[in-house]
Amino acid sequence: MLQLNDDRWSGLVHAYGAASNVPMLLRRLEENPRQMAANDEPWFTLWSSLCHQGDVYSASYAAVPHIVRIALSAPGPVDFSFFLLPASVDVARLKGPGPEIPEFLRQAYDDAIQGLADCAAAHLSEAWGEDLAIAATAAVAVSKGHHQLAEAVMNLDHDWIAKINNGDWD
């Protein structure tokens, strides 16, 4: 895993340029992994920088292992983005025009994606709202290589779930 104090962060990019700000955002996330509002920092900047409109970047691959590591060690309920952002990055990696995973990041990234199932299991005893349940389900699907299923799950919301359960296909 690329350490947060490694100079190579400045050589990685995200949606707005050099990724030298990402380690600070990850440190802030580690200080407060609890559930937050959608536009709260550091999640807002992490999302907009690392998975911007379905595009991913070299910094996305470096950040995912830290996001999973933080979620695995966090006590109590965590924000649904701990599951949804890594899952979204991996789905976008396979769908979009993003860069290849740099070789020096590959092992940590692959391990983190596979660790998403463990991450979900680590938080099973906590109360989950629907958003967290959807995000964790998508994360588990990605960790098992089921990217189309993960993408479908990520697109669910309360209305879609009701339509599916009612057989409303129109």
Disulfide bonds with the S-S distance in Angstrom:
none
